[in-house]
């Protein structure tokens, strides 16, 4: 079962495993949303979109539709 970034709970950390390159904006890739990097979900906006994450010490807002395209492994 693949877990996506959209399923991460507030405060949880995860490692990016894979993503659909056609669905990820180039800006996110440039900011470090790449396989092997750690992400943390900081906050979810009202109505669930966007998600606020930290990756490579940068705070990033990411759309829910985009987050569903990023496979992760939760760090326990």
C-alpha positions in Angstrom: 0.0 0.0 0.0 1.4 3.4 -1.0 1.1 6.2 1.5 1.1 9.7 0.0 2.0 13.0 1.4 -1.7 13.9 1.5 -2.1 11.2 4.2 0.5 12.5 6.5 -0.7 13.8 9.9 0.3 17.1 11.4 3.7 16.9 13.0 4.6 13.6 11.3 7.9 13.2 9.4 8.4 11.1 6.3 10.9 10.3 3.6 9.9 11.0 -0.1 10.0 7.7 -1.9 8.7 8.4 -5.4 6.4 10.8 -7.3 4.8 11.3 -10.7 7.2 13.6 -12.4 4.5 14.9 -14.8 2.3 16.1 -11.9 5.0 17.8 -9.7 5.7 21.5 -10.5 9.4 22.2 -11.3 9.5 24.8 -8.4 8.9 22.0 -5.9 11.7 19.9 -7.3 14.0 22.9 -7.2 13.1 23.4 -3.5 14.1 19.8 -2.7 11.0 17.7 -3.0 13.1 14.8 -4.3 13.3 11.1 -3.4 15.3 10.5 -0.2 14.6 13.9 1.4 12.7 14.3 4.6 9.4 16.2 4.8 7.4 17.3 7.9 3.7 18.3 7.7 3.5 21.6 9.7 -0.1 22.6 9.1 -3.2 22.0 7.0 -5.2 25.0 5.9 -8.9 25.3 6.5 -10.9 23.0 4.2 -7.7 20.8 3.8 -6.0 22.6 1.0 -3.1 23.6 0.8 -0.7 21.7 3.1 2.2 23.4 4.7 5.3 21.3 4.8 9.0 21.7 5.5 11.6 20.2 3.2 15.3 21.0 3.2 14.7 23.7 5.9 12.3 25.5 3.6 8.6 26.0 4.3 6.4 25.1 1.3 2.7 25.3 0.6 1.7 22.4 -1.6 -1.7 21.7 -3.1 -3.6 18.6 -2.0 -3.8 17.3 -5.6 0.0 17.5 -5.9 0.5 15.9 -2.4 -1.5 12.9 -3.6 1.2 12.3 -6.3 4.1 12.0 -3.8 4.7 8.6 -2.3 6.3 8.6 1.2 7.5 6.4 4.0 6.6 7.6 7.5 9.5 7.9 9.9 8.6 6.2 13.2 
